Amino acid sequence: MLEYIKVILVKVAFDRMIFEKELRKGLDLLQPEERLKLKQWCYDNFVDRHLLILESLFAGTSRMSI
């Protein structure tokens, strides 16, 4: 599931609203350890385009609490 969510996020990265919607959906589907991997991957790949969304969705989360 994690790899599928990554594919979707890459495809919708051009649109801020769709990206946020799909990231929210993806986070709901994943287990905590997968969420950690997705968080790191998102920051590695989208920090330049979607920093505010990432900070919003991952705000207040540490590696232990996602």
Distance bins in CASP14 RR format, pairs under 12 A and 6 or more apart:
PFRMAT RR
TARGET T0000
AUTHOR 0000-0000-0000
RMODE 2
METHOD distances of the structure
MODEL  1
1 7 0 0 0 0 0 1 0 0 0 0 0
1 8 0 0 0 0 0 1 0 0 0 0 0
1 25 0 0 0 0 0 1 0 0 0 0 0
1 26 0 0 0 0 1 0 0 0 0 0 0
1 27 0 0 0 0 0 1 0 0 0 0 0
1 28 0 0 0 0 0 1 0 0 0 0 0
1 29 1 0 1 0 0 0 0 0 0 0 0
1 30 1 0 0 1 0 0 0 0 0 0 0
1 31 0 0 0 0 1 0 0 0 0 0 0
1 34 1 0 0 1 0 0 0 0 0 0 0
1 35 0 0 0 0 0 1 0 0 0 0 0
1 37 0 0 0 0 0 1 0 0 0 0 0
1 38 0 0 0 0 1 0 0 0 0 0 0
2 8 0 0 0 0 0 1 0 0 0 0 0
2 9 0 0 0 0 0 1 0 0 0 0 0
2 26 0 0 0 0 1 0 0 0 0 0 0
2 27 0 0 0 0 0 1 0 0 0 0 0
2 29 0 0 0 0 1 0 0 0 0 0 0
2 30 1 0 0 1 0 0 0 0 0 0 0
2 31 0 0 0 0 1 0 0 0 0 0 0
2 33 0 0 0 0 1 0 0 0 0 0 0
2 34 1 0 1 0 0 0 0 0 0 0 0
2 35 0 0 0 0 1 0 0 0 0 0 0
2 36 0 0 0 0 0 1 0 0 0 0 0
2 37 1 0 0 1 0 0 0 0 0 0 0
2 38 1 0 0 1 0 0 0 0 0 0 0
2 39 0 0 0 0 0 1 0 0 0 0 0
2 40 0 0 0 0 0 1 0 0 0 0 0
2 41 0 0 0 0 1 0 0 0 0 0 0
2 42 0 0 0 0 0 1 0 0 0 0 0
3 9 0 0 0 0 0 1 0 0 0 0 0
3 10 0 0 0 0 0 1 0 0 0 0 0
3 26 0 0 0 0 0 1 0 0 0 0 0
3 30 0 0 0 0 0 1 0 0 0 0 0
3 34 0 0 0 0 0 1 0 0 0 0 0
3 37 0 0 0 0 0 1 0 0 0 0 0
3 38 0 0 0 0 0 1 0 0 0 0 0
3 41 0 0 0 0 0 1 0 0 0 0 0
4 10 0 0 0 0 0 1 0 0 0 0 0
4 11 0 0 0 0 0 1 0 0 0 0 0
4 22 0 0 0 0 0 1 0 0 0 0 0
4 25 0 0 0 0 0 1 0 0 0 0 0
4 26 0 0 0 0 1 0 0 0 0 0 0
4 29 0 0 0 0 1 0 0 0 0 0 0
4 30 0 0 0 0 0 1 0 0 0 0 0
4 34 0 0 0 0 0 1 0 0 0 0 0
4 38 0 0 0 0 0 1 0 0 0 0 0
5 11 0 0 0 0 0 1 0 0 0 0 0
5 12 0 0 0 0 0 1 0 0 0 0 0
5 19 0 0 0 0 0 1 0 0 0 0 0
5 22 1 0 0 1 0 0 0 0 0 0 0
5 23 0 0 0 0 1 0 0 0 0 0 0
5 24 0 0 0 0 0 1 0 0 0 0 0
5 25 0 0 0 0 1 0 0 0 0 0 0
5 26 1 0 1 0 0 0 0 0 0 0 0
5 27 0 0 0 0 1 0 0 0 0 0 0
5 28 0 0 0 0 0 1 0 0 0 0 0
5 29 1 0 0 1 0 0 0 0 0 0 0
5 30 1 0 0 1 0 0 0 0 0 0 0
5 34 0 0 0 0 1 0 0 0 0 0 0
5 35 0 0 0 0 0 1 0 0 0 0 0
5 37 0 0 0 0 0 1 0 0 0 0 0
5 38 1 0 0 1 0 0 0 0 0 0 0
5 39 0 0 0 0 0 1 0 0 0 0 0
5 41 0 0 0 0 1 0 0 0 0 0 0
5 42 0 0 0 0 1 0 0 0 0 0 0
6 12 0 0 0 0 0 1 0 0 0 0 0
6 13 0 0 0 0 0 1 0 0 0 0 0
6 22 0 0 0 0 0 1 0 0 0 0 0
6 23 0 0 0 0 0 1 0 0 0 0 0
6 26 0 0 0 0 1 0 0 0 0 0 0
6 30 0 0 0 0 0 1 0 0 0 0 0
6 34 0 0 0 0 0 1 0 0 0 0 0
6 37 0 0 0 0 1 0 0 0 0 0 0
6 38 1 0 0 1 0 0 0 0 0 0 0
6 39 0 0 0 0 0 1 0 0 0 0 0
6 40 0 0 0 0 0 1 0 0 0 0 0
6 41 1 0 0 1 0 0 0 0 0 0 0
6 42 0 0 0 0 1 0 0 0 0 0 0
6 44 0 0 0 0 0 1 0 0 0 0 0
6 45 0 0 0 0 1 0 0 0 0 0 0
6 46 0 0 0 0 0 1 0 0 0 0 0
7 13 0 0 0 0 0 1 0 0 0 0 0
7 22 0 0 0 0 0 1 0 0 0 0 0
7 26 0 0 0 0 0 1 0 0 0 0 0
7 41 0 0 0 0 0 1 0 0 0 0 0
7 45 0 0 0 0 0 1 0 0 0 0 0
8 18 0 0 0 0 1 0 0 0 0 0 0
8 19 0 0 0 0 1 0 0 0 0 0 0
8 21 0 0 0 0 0 1 0 0 0 0 0
8 22 1 0 1 0 0 0 0 0 0 0 0
8 23 0 0 0 0 1 0 0 0 0 0 0
8 24 0 0 0 0 0 1 0 0 0 0 0
8 25 0 0 0 0 1 0 0 0 0 0 0
8 26 0 0 0 0 1 0 0 0 0 0 0
8 29 0 0 0 0 0 1 0 0 0 0 0
8 38 0 0 0 0 0 1 0 0 0 0 0
9 15 0 0 0 0 0 1 0 0 0 0 0
9 18 0 0 0 0 1 0 0 0 0 0 0
9 19 1 0 0 1 0 0 0 0 0 0 0
9 20 0 0 0 0 0 1 0 0 0 0 0
9 21 0 0 0 0 0 1 0 0 0 0 0
9 22 1 0 1 0 0 0 0 0 0 0 0
9 23 1 0 0 1 0 0 0 0 0 0 0
9 24 0 0 0 0 0 1 0 0 0 0 0
9 25 0 0 0 0 0 1 0 0 0 0 0
9 26 0 0 0 0 1 0 0 0 0 0 0
9 27 0 0 0 0 0 1 0 0 0 0 0
9 38 0 0 0 0 1 0 0 0 0 0 0
9 39 0 0 0 0 0 1 0 0 0 0 0
9 41 0 0 0 0 1 0 0 0 0 0 0
9 42 1 0 0 1 0 0 0 0 0 0 0
9 44 0 0 0 0 0 1 0 0 0 0 0
9 45 1 0 0 1 0 0 0 0 0 0 0
9 46 1 0 0 1 0 0 0 0 0 0 0
9 49 0 0 0 0 0 1 0 0 0 0 0
9 50 0 0 0 0 1 0 0 0 0 0 0
9 53 0 0 0 0 0 1 0 0 0 0 0
9 54 0 0 0 0 0 1 0 0 0 0 0
9 57 0 0 0 0 0 1 0 0 0 0 0
10 18 0 0 0 0 0 1 0 0 0 0 0
10 19 0 0 0 0 1 0 0 0 0 0 0
10 22 0 0 0 0 0 1 0 0 0 0 0
10 23 0 0 0 0 0 1 0 0 0 0 0
10 41 0 0 0 0 0 1 0 0 0 0 0
10 42 0 0 0 0 0 1 0 0 0 0 0
10 45 1 0 0 1 0 0 0 0 0 0 0
10 46 0 0 0 0 1 0 0 0 0 0 0
10 49 0 0 0 0 0 1 0 0 0 0 0
10 50 0 0 0 0 0 1 0 0 0 0 0
11 18 0 0 0 0 1 0 0 0 0 0 0
11 19 0 0 0 0 1 0 0 0 0 0 0
11 22 0 0 0 0 1 0 0 0 0 0 0
12 18 1 0 1 0 0 0 0 0 0 0 0
12 19 1 0 1 0 0 0 0 0 0 0 0
12 20 0 0 0 0 1 0 0 0 0 0 0
12 21 0 0 0 0 1 0 0 0 0 0 0
12 22 1 0 1 0 0 0 0 0 0 0 0
12 23 0 0 0 0 1 0 0 0 0 0 0
12 24 0 0 0 0 0 1 0 0 0 0 0
12 25 0 0 0 0 0 1 0 0 0 0 0
12 26 0 0 0 0 0 1 0 0 0 0 0
12 46 0 0 0 0 0 1 0 0 0 0 0
12 49 0 0 0 0 0 1 0 0 0 0 0
12 50 0 0 0 0 0 1 0 0 0 0 0
12 53 0 0 0 0 0 1 0 0 0 0 0
13 19 1 0 1 0 0 0 0 0 0 0 0
13 20 0 0 0 0 0 1 0 0 0 0 0
13 22 0 0 0 0 1 0 0 0 0 0 0
13 23 0 0 0 0 0 1 0 0 0 0 0
13 42 0 0 0 0 0 1 0 0 0 0 0
13 45 0 0 0 0 1 0 0 0 0 0 0
13 46 1 0 0 1 0 0 0 0 0 0 0
13 47 0 0 0 0 0 1 0 0 0 0 0
13 48 0 0 0 0 0 1 0 0 0 0 0
13 49 1 0 0 1 0 0 0 0 0 0 0
13 50 1 0 0 1 0 0 0 0 0 0 0
13 53 0 0 0 0 0 1 0 0 0 0 0
13 54 0 0 0 0 0 1 0 0 0 0 0
14 22 0 0 0 0 0 1 0 0 0 0 0
14 46 0 0 0 0 0 1 0 0 0 0 0
14 49 0 0 0 0 1 0 0 0 0 0 0
14 50 0 0 0 0 0 1 0 0 0 0 0
15 21 0 0 0 0 1 0 0 0 0 0 0
15 22 0 0 0 0 1 0 0 0 0 0 0
15 23 0 0 0 0 0 1 0 0 0 0 0
15 49 0 0 0 0 0 1 0 0 0 0 0
15 50 0 0 0 0 0 1 0 0 0 0 0
15 53 0 0 0 0 0 1 0 0 0 0 0
16 22 0 0 0 0 0 1 0 0 0 0 0
16 23 0 0 0 0 0 1 0 0 0 0 0
16 46 0 0 0 0 0 1 0 0 0 0 0
16 49 0 0 0 0 1 0 0 0 0 0 0
16 50 1 0 0 1 0 0 0 0 0 0 0
16 51 0 0 0 0 0 1 0 0 0 0 0
16 52 0 0 0 0 1 0 0 0 0 0 0
16 53 1 0 0 1 0 0 0 0 0 0 0
16 54 0 0 0 0 0 1 0 0 0 0 0
16 56 0 0 0 0 0 1 0 0 0 0 0
17 23 0 0 0 0 0 1 0 0 0 0 0
17 24 0 0 0 0 0 1 0 0 0 0 0
17 50 0 0 0 0 0 1 0 0 0 0 0
17 53 0 0 0 0 1 0 0 0 0 0 0
18 24 0 0 0 0 0 1 0 0 0 0 0
18 25 0 0 0 0 0 1 0 0 0 0 0
18 50 0 0 0 0 0 1 0 0 0 0 0
18 53 0 0 0 0 0 1 0 0 0 0 0
19 25 0 0 0 0 0 1 0 0 0 0 0
19 26 0 0 0 0 0 1 0 0 0 0 0
19 42 0 0 0 0 1 0 0 0 0 0 0
19 45 0 0 0 0 0 1 0 0 0 0 0
19 46 1 0 0 1 0 0 0 0 0 0 0
19 49 0 0 0 0 1 0 0 0 0 0 0
19 50 1 0 1 0 0 0 0 0 0 0 0
19 51 0 0 0 0 0 1 0 0 0 0 0
19 52 0 0 0 0 0 1 0 0 0 0 0
19 53 1 0 0 1 0 0 0 0 0 0 0
19 54 0 0 0 0 1 0 0 0 0 0 0
19 56 0 0 0 0 0 1 0 0 0 0 0
19 57 0 0 0 0 0 1 0 0 0 0 0
20 26 0 0 0 0 0 1 0 0 0 0 0
20 27 0 0 0 0 0 1 0 0 0 0 0
20 42 0 0 0 0 0 1 0 0 0 0 0
20 46 0 0 0 0 0 1 0 0 0 0 0
20 49 0 0 0 0 0 1 0 0 0 0 0
20 50 1 0 0 1 0 0 0 0 0 0 0
20 52 0 0 0 0 1 0 0 0 0 0 0
20 53 1 0 1 0 0 0 0 0 0 0 0
20 54 0 0 0 0 1 0 0 0 0 0 0
20 55 0 0 0 0 0 1 0 0 0 0 0
20 56 1 0 0 1 0 0 0 0 0 0 0
20 57 1 0 0 1 0 0 0 0 0 0 0
20 58 0 0 0 0 0 1 0 0 0 0 0
21 27 0 0 0 0 0 1 0 0 0 0 0
21 28 0 0 0 0 0 1 0 0 0 0 0
21 53 0 0 0 0 0 1 0 0 0 0 0
21 57 0 0 0 0 0 1 0 0 0 0 0
22 28 0 0 0 0 0 1 0 0 0 0 0
22 29 0 0 0 0 0 1 0 0 0 0 0
22 38 0 0 0 0 0 1 0 0 0 0 0
22 42 0 0 0 0 0 1 0 0 0 0 0
22 46 0 0 0 0 0 1 0 0 0 0 0
22 50 0 0 0 0 0 1 0 0 0 0 0
22 53 0 0 0 0 0 1 0 0 0 0 0
22 57 0 0 0 0 0 1 0 0 0 0 0
23 29 0 0 0 0 0 1 0 0 0 0 0
23 30 0 0 0 0 0 1 0 0 0 0 0
23 35 0 0 0 0 0 1 0 0 0 0 0
23 38 0 0 0 0 1 0 0 0 0 0 0
23 39 0 0 0 0 1 0 0 0 0 0 0
23 41 0 0 0 0 0 1 0 0 0 0 0
23 42 1 0 0 1 0 0 0 0 0 0 0
23 43 0 0 0 0 0 1 0 0 0 0 0
23 45 0 0 0 0 0 1 0 0 0 0 0
23 46 0 0 0 0 1 0 0 0 0 0 0
23 50 0 0 0 0 1 0 0 0 0 0 0
23 53 1 0 0 1 0 0 0 0 0 0 0
23 54 0 0 0 0 1 0 0 0 0 0 0
23 56 0 0 0 0 1 0 0 0 0 0 0
23 57 1 0 0 1 0 0 0 0 0 0 0
23 58 0 0 0 0 1 0 0 0 0 0 0
24 30 0 0 0 0 0 1 0 0 0 0 0
24 35 0 0 0 0 0 1 0 0 0 0 0
24 38 0 0 0 0 0 1 0 0 0 0 0
24 42 0 0 0 0 0 1 0 0 0 0 0
24 53 0 0 0 0 1 0 0 0 0 0 0
24 54 0 0 0 0 0 1 0 0 0 0 0
24 56 0 0 0 0 1 0 0 0 0 0 0
24 57 1 0 0 1 0 0 0 0 0 0 0
24 58 0 0 0 0 0 1 0 0 0 0 0
25 38 0 0 0 0 0 1 0 0 0 0 0
25 57 0 0 0 0 0 1 0 0 0 0 0
26 34 0 0 0 0 1 0 0 0 0 0 0
26 35 0 0 0 0 1 0 0 0 0 0 0
26 38 1 0 0 1 0 0 0 0 0 0 0
26 39 0 0 0 0 0 1 0 0 0 0 0
26 42 0 0 0 0 0 1 0 0 0 0 0
26 57 0 0 0 0 0 1 0 0 0 0 0
27 34 0 0 0 0 1 0 0 0 0 0 0
27 35 1 0 1 0 0 0 0 0 0 0 0
27 36 0 0 0 0 0 1 0 0 0 0 0
27 37 0 0 0 0 0 1 0 0 0 0 0
27 38 1 0 0 1 0 0 0 0 0 0 0
27 39 0 0 0 0 1 0 0 0 0 0 0
27 42 0 0 0 0 1 0 0 0 0 0 0
27 53 0 0 0 0 0 1 0 0 0 0 0
27 54 0 0 0 0 0 1 0 0 0 0 0
27 56 0 0 0 0 0 1 0 0 0 0 0
27 57 1 0 0 1 0 0 0 0 0 0 0
27 58 0 0 0 0 1 0 0 0 0 0 0
27 61 0 0 0 0 1 0 0 0 0 0 0
27 66 0 0 0 0 1 0 0 0 0 0 0
28 34 0 0 0 0 0 1 0 0 0 0 0
28 35 0 0 0 0 1 0 0 0 0 0 0
28 38 0 0 0 0 0 1 0 0 0 0 0
28 57 0 0 0 0 0 1 0 0 0 0 0
29 35 0 0 0 0 1 0 0 0 0 0 0
29 38 0 0 0 0 0 1 0 0 0 0 0
30 36 0 0 0 0 1 0 0 0 0 0 0
30 37 0 0 0 0 1 0 0 0 0 0 0
30 38 1 0 0 1 0 0 0 0 0 0 0
30 39 0 0 0 0 1 0 0 0 0 0 0
30 41 0 0 0 0 0 1 0 0 0 0 0
30 42 0 0 0 0 0 1 0 0 0 0 0
30 66 0 0 0 0 1 0 0 0 0 0 0
31 37 0 0 0 0 1 0 0 0 0 0 0
31 38 0 0 0 0 0 1 0 0 0 0 0
31 66 0 0 0 0 0 1 0 0 0 0 0
32 38 0 0 0 0 0 1 0 0 0 0 0
32 39 0 0 0 0 0 1 0 0 0 0 0
32 61 0 0 0 0 0 1 0 0 0 0 0
32 62 0 0 0 0 0 1 0 0 0 0 0
32 63 0 0 0 0 1 0 0 0 0 0 0
32 64 0 0 0 0 1 0 0 0 0 0 0
32 65 0 0 0 0 1 0 0 0 0 0 0
32 66 1 0 1 0 0 0 0 0 0 0 0
33 39 0 0 0 0 0 1 0 0 0 0 0
33 40 0 0 0 0 0 1 0 0 0 0 0
33 63 0 0 0 0 0 1 0 0 0 0 0
33 64 0 0 0 0 0 1 0 0 0 0 0
33 66 0 0 0 0 1 0 0 0 0 0 0
34 40 0 0 0 0 0 1 0 0 0 0 0
34 41 0 0 0 0 0 1 0 0 0 0 0
34 66 0 0 0 0 1 0 0 0 0 0 0
35 41 0 0 0 0 0 1 0 0 0 0 0
35 42 0 0 0 0 0 1 0 0 0 0 0
35 57 0 0 0 0 0 1 0 0 0 0 0
35 58 0 0 0 0 1 0 0 0 0 0 0
35 61 0 0 0 0 1 0 0 0 0 0 0
35 62 0 0 0 0 0 1 0 0 0 0 0
35 63 0 0 0 0 0 1 0 0 0 0 0
35 64 0 0 0 0 0 1 0 0 0 0 0
35 65 0 0 0 0 1 0 0 0 0 0 0
35 66 1 0 1 0 0 0 0 0 0 0 0
36 42 0 0 0 0 0 1 0 0 0 0 0
36 43 0 0 0 0 0 1 0 0 0 0 0
36 58 0 0 0 0 0 1 0 0 0 0 0
36 61 0 0 0 0 1 0 0 0 0 0 0
36 62 0 0 0 0 1 0 0 0 0 0 0
36 63 1 0 1 0 0 0 0 0 0 0 0
36 64 0 0 0 0 1 0 0 0 0 0 0
36 65 0 0 0 0 1 0 0 0 0 0 0
36 66 1 0 1 0 0 0 0 0 0 0 0
37 43 0 0 0 0 0 1 0 0 0 0 0
37 44 0 0 0 0 0 1 0 0 0 0 0
37 63 0 0 0 0 0 1 0 0 0 0 0
37 66 0 0 0 0 1 0 0 0 0 0 0
38 44 0 0 0 0 0 1 0 0 0 0 0
38 45 0 0 0 0 0 1 0 0 0 0 0
38 46 0 0 0 0 0 1 0 0 0 0 0
38 54 0 0 0 0 0 1 0 0 0 0 0
38 57 0 0 0 0 0 1 0 0 0 0 0
38 58 0 0 0 0 1 0 0 0 0 0 0
38 61 0 0 0 0 0 1 0 0 0 0 0
38 66 0 0 0 0 1 0 0 0 0 0 0
39 45 0 0 0 0 0 1 0 0 0 0 0
39 46 0 0 0 0 0 1 0 0 0 0 0
39 47 0 0 0 0 0 1 0 0 0 0 0
39 54 1 0 0 1 0 0 0 0 0 0 0
39 55 0 0 0 0 0 1 0 0 0 0 0
39 57 0 0 0 0 1 0 0 0 0 0 0
39 58 1 0 1 0 0 0 0 0 0 0 0
39 59 0 0 0 0 0 1 0 0 0 0 0
39 60 0 0 0 0 0 1 0 0 0 0 0
39 61 1 0 0 1 0 0 0 0 0 0 0
39 62 0 0 0 0 0 1 0 0 0 0 0
39 63 0 0 0 0 1 0 0 0 0 0 0
39 65 0 0 0 0 0 1 0 0 0 0 0
39 66 1 0 0 1 0 0 0 0 0 0 0
40 46 0 0 0 0 0 1 0 0 0 0 0
40 47 0 0 0 0 0 1 0 0 0 0 0
40 54 0 0 0 0 0 1 0 0 0 0 0
40 58 0 0 0 0 0 1 0 0 0 0 0
40 61 0 0 0 0 0 1 0 0 0 0 0
40 63 0 0 0 0 1 0 0 0 0 0 0
40 66 0 0 0 0 0 1 0 0 0 0 0
41 47 0 0 0 0 0 1 0 0 0 0 0
41 54 0 0 0 0 0 1 0 0 0 0 0
41 58 0 0 0 0 0 1 0 0 0 0 0
42 48 0 0 0 0 0 1 0 0 0 0 0
42 49 0 0 0 0 0 1 0 0 0 0 0
42 50 1 0 0 1 0 0 0 0 0 0 0
42 51 0 0 0 0 0 1 0 0 0 0 0
42 53 0 0 0 0 1 0 0 0 0 0 0
42 54 1 0 1 0 0 0 0 0 0 0 0
42 55 0 0 0 0 0 1 0 0 0 0 0
42 56 0 0 0 0 0 1 0 0 0 0 0
42 57 0 0 0 0 1 0 0 0 0 0 0
42 58 1 0 0 1 0 0 0 0 0 0 0
42 66 0 0 0 0 0 1 0 0 0 0 0
43 49 0 0 0 0 0 1 0 0 0 0 0
43 50 0 0 0 0 1 0 0 0 0 0 0
43 51 0 0 0 0 1 0 0 0 0 0 0
43 53 0 0 0 0 0 1 0 0 0 0 0
43 54 1 0 0 1 0 0 0 0 0 0 0
43 55 0 0 0 0 1 0 0 0 0 0 0
43 57 0 0 0 0 0 1 0 0 0 0 0
43 58 0 0 0 0 1 0 0 0 0 0 0
43 61 0 0 0 0 0 1 0 0 0 0 0
44 54 0 0 0 0 0 1 0 0 0 0 0
45 51 0 0 0 0 0 1 0 0 0 0 0
45 54 0 0 0 0 0 1 0 0 0 0 0
46 52 0 0 0 0 0 1 0 0 0 0 0
46 53 1 0 0 1 0 0 0 0 0 0 0
46 54 1 0 0 1 0 0 0 0 0 0 0
46 55 0 0 0 0 0 1 0 0 0 0 0
46 57 0 0 0 0 0 1 0 0 0 0 0
46 58 0 0 0 0 0 1 0 0 0 0 0
47 53 0 0 0 0 0 1 0 0 0 0 0
47 54 1 0 0 1 0 0 0 0 0 0 0
47 55 0 0 0 0 1 0 0 0 0 0 0
47 58 0 0 0 0 0 1 0 0 0 0 0
48 54 0 0 0 0 0 1 0 0 0 0 0
50 56 0 0 0 0 1 0 0 0 0 0 0
50 57 0 0 0 0 1 0 0 0 0 0 0
50 58 0 0 0 0 0 1 0 0 0 0 0
51 57 0 0 0 0 0 1 0 0 0 0 0
51 58 0 0 0 0 0 1 0 0 0 0 0
51 59 0 0 0 0 0 1 0 0 0 0 0
52 58 0 0 0 0 0 1 0 0 0 0 0
52 59 0 0 0 0 0 1 0 0 0 0 0
53 59 0 0 0 0 0 1 0 0 0 0 0
54 60 0 0 0 0 0 1 0 0 0 0 0
54 61 0 0 0 0 0 1 0 0 0 0 0
55 61 0 0 0 0 0 1 0 0 0 0 0
57 66 0 0 0 0 0 1 0 0 0 0 0
58 65 0 0 0 0 0 1 0 0 0 0 0
58 66 1 0 0 1 0 0 0 0 0 0 0
59 65 0 0 0 0 0 1 0 0 0 0 0
59 66 0 0 0 0 0 1 0 0 0 0 0
60 66 0 0 0 0 1 0 0 0 0 0 0
END
